Amino acid sequence: MLFARAILLLLGMGAVNGFHPNHESGDLDPGDFTDTDITEKGILKAVSWFMETSPIPGKFPKAPGELADKNSTELFKAYFEADVSPDRFVKALEEIVKGNNQVEVDNGEDSSYFFHCGEIAKSIAQLRALRKAMLVSLEEPVTLAGLESARLNAGKALHVLQKFYSNTNWVEMGNDDIYEFLINEDSNVTVPIAPASIATCKDCVKNISGVYTCVDNILVKDMLVSGYKISATCKTKPQGQCGHGGKNDTTQDTYPTGGINKETSDPKLSPHAHLHKKAAELAIQATKNFFVEGDASLLTMVDQEIFRKFFNLKGYSLVFVIDTTSSMADDIAQVKEKSIQLIQKFSTLPDAPFNYIVVPFNDPDYGPAFKTQNVSELKNYISNLTVAGGGGDCPEMSLSGLKLALDESLPSSKIYSFTDASAKDEHLKEQVKIKIDATLSEVNYLLTGTCSKRKRGSVTKRIARASERGYENIYEEIATYSGGFYVLTTKPELSRVLGVMELSLNAAPVKVTQARLDGTRFSFPVDETLTEITVSVKNMRSSRFSMTIRTPSGATARNTKTLIDTTNHKIVKVSPIQERGSWTVTVSPSSSYEVEIGGKSLLDFSYQIMQKQRDYMLPIQGRPIKGSSYAISLKMLGDAKGVKVKHLVSISERGTARSVPLNQTSDALGNVLAIATLPFDSSMSLLKVEGLSPNNLPFSRVSSSPIRTESVEVLPLPGQKGTMSPGETLRLSVVVVNDGTPASFSFKVWDDRSFLRSFSPKSSFLRTGQNITLTATFEAPVRQDKFVSSIATFTAESSTAQNYLKLPIAVITETALETDITPPGYNLMQLKMPCAEDSQNQPECFRHIWRMTFSVKDDHSDVNVKVNPNPTGVSCHPAGTDGDKDVICDYKFVSLCS
């Protein structure tokens, strides 16, 4: 069966439904608030509030408001009182934003995600269901998949929450505070919803430009209303009902004309554009309260430890994955001596990791993972590692150990694997790569041998060789994929390369530039934000060489320290830096070298690879396709005020570079943004940003890990639901597209909750351009009485290409999307007031006990009775056979008189 990608994209076409997803989608004033802006600002407010109330051990607490109104870099620097990069927090924030934006594609035709068409009650239920799915994913033990699912559901819940303020009349009702009832069903403030039987809007007036002027067009003043917009779940706009409005609303010319949306400040798009800023401010406050302060906030539902994990506030892990077979005894001793020496040196500095993890492996065993924050405990554990013989053959369970390390460590961690044997479990390679994509951790391999008989000379690499020459082994492939080092050395020389671990002890690492040098001289910029630099030079011919580092004045660099010194590879660290400007490294003899300049700085960038989906520019899922062009969205991090970005450079694995100009802009929060279209013609590439620093010095930054392209796509079929009820099954399908040469593909599907029952097909031969549908069946447990969410991963792999797609799935009870918004009825049965009316204010009234008996009944839900004052003075019991839906309450109070 053949499917064209164009058909899949056409099936998902649509138009804007609320605040726009992001500024990359265009058609917006830079000052307008998008979903991305609102989510980022609200989360920054939440995290700054949390940091103010949760000081670092040993430091004084921050004053209320001291950390407010800061960007992520300023916030982390002020909180840690040091140069600490927020990059891990930024990645968590991007995952939440991605979940928010993805609603436009996955659920764009479902009115309940947008507060459209009067479906206010259903949207509230949708919001609460997504919130509960987030909370369930954060139940102990919190896993990597659980965090990913929780952030995705949080983003979706925030999408619904934020749309309440742009798509209903809450702002027009004159409210200056958020509507707490949306996520807190115990809130004592509820607003009735206008019934469909009454008219809610009148016609707007169209001006000479054809734009509707909608002032006071809402007829209902004391009830909630929302605008109608045509979708798969909302076919028509009834007479008299408010419209969404704007040029993207096909019903804006139907009575009543115009609409009520506040998604932008442009009257062509938003009839209530004049209220856009106020709606956005309330949405930002609601986003903050979703996470902190409110009675139903995330922080009230989970402990601080989980809250920190959710937002990646805990720093990084330094991880050792160690082969414990008998031949590794000397290696382990060297690793222990060098690593402990470095760790003790950095243990009191902000550059220190949050924790240390050791994962042993051999054959057939691996693990368990040892975790500690105590250096002495780490030293004792490594010292007591027991070495033993292998499983009778040379290869070991090294990838199983690495997979466990990725599961147990924090995001963006530094992982070092030590072995002298090949991998016995190479079938885990693709799963390991997917986990690297999710964690952005860096994997470094230091080998003192393999099971092959190739020469054990000292070889060190960081960037892949040209793809047609292949990798030395699977370890080099994984290290290259993650942006880490691959070192193959001898046991006597191991101590000379262990200095590379010092590069990991850096709280604000950046890569300044990277290139292939054919000759003897290489220049690189050192801007004012860099506090240290590292110069790495590798001879591609594996022959001996020398190098000299010079400052802009021509002087030999001072304050240097050699971290690696082998025949073909040298790394030198310079700290502190004496001069700013153009530095040079000179090598001898003339040859082919790979040069990488790193450093420490808060000036960096994040990026997203994006493509058009449902008229929006949204991040891709999986890996980009070789030969295709994508929009690259850049966001500068750090003190970027005054920064001028000029060019985006793609560096291929062969060292060739392609440069495109950048169009600099900003968002509503003042972040420096830039976007450019870039073709991906190489199998693997790095991104480099060039420009001028705040002090007008040339600067460059390179992405920390390479981008790998593939020749196979895994695409979701549009219109699929991702939910099932207890005991039900769910079928999800994806389309696998072969964009490369004819090949045999194997397919795999899994999820972290073991809901998967089957999938088909298991494999298929695909010609160039051919597609096949891969379908998986999931089943929810019959006795599943609470919300559960999971991530289903679909993979396609041939001998030369691999790609994947992740889809969220959830188990939701049948009543989950039902919200009872009708208040219960009550009846006063008896009232005893000993004081007569004319003596109620007399002092003797305090001596009397007042009593009241009343009944409360609700047709749909259990009744929860709260009384003020003296809340402990009320007691209730069922009145009949309906349980807590029909109750009789007695209330007594001693001092009602004043």
Buried (B, 14 or more C-beta within 10 A) or exposed (E): EEBEBEEBBEEBEBBBBBBBBBBBBEBBEEEBBBBBBBBBBBBBBBBBBBBBBBEEEEEEEBEEEEBEEBBBBBBBBBBBEEBBBBBBBBBBBBBBBBBBBBBBBBBBBBBBBBBBBBBBBBBBBBBBBBBBBBBBBBBEEBBBBBBBBBBBBBBBBBBBBBBBBBBBBBBBBEBEEBBBBBBBBEBEEBBEBBEEEEBBBBEBEBEEEEBBEBEEBBBBEEBBBBBBBBBEBBEEBEEBBBBBBBBBBEBBEBEBBBBBBBBBBBBBBBBBBEBBBBBBBBBBBBBBBBBBBBEBBBBEBBEEEBBBBBBBBBBBBBBBBBBBBEBBEBBBBBBBBBBBEBBEEBBEEBBBBBBBBBBBBBBEBBBEBBBBEEBEEBBEBBEEBEBEEBBEEBBBBBBBBBBBBBBBBBBBBBBBBBBBBBBBBBEBBBBBBBBBBBBBBBBBBBBBBBBEEEEBEBBBBBBBBEBEEEBBBBBBBBBBBBBBBBBBBBBEBBBBBBBBBBBBBBBBBBBBBBBBBEEBEBEBBBBBBBBBBBBBBBBBEBEEBEBEBBBBEEEEBEEEEEBBEBBBBBBBBBBEBEEBBBBBBEBEEEBEBBBBBBBBBBBBBBBBBBBEBBBBBBBBBBBBBBEBEBBBBBBBBBBBEEBBBBBBBBBBBBBEBBBEEBEBEBBBEEBBBBBBEBEBBBBBBBBBBBBBBBEEBBBBBBBBBBBBBBBBBBBBBBEEEBBBBBEBEBEBBBBBBBBBEEBEBBBBBBBBBEBBEEBEEEEBEBEEEBBBEBBBBBBBEEEBEBBBBBBBBBBBBBEEBBBBBBBBBBBBBEEBBEBBBBEBEBEEEEEEEEBEEEEBEEEEBEEBEBBBBBBBBBEEBEBEBEEEEBEEBBEBEEBEEBEBBBBBBBBBBEEBBE
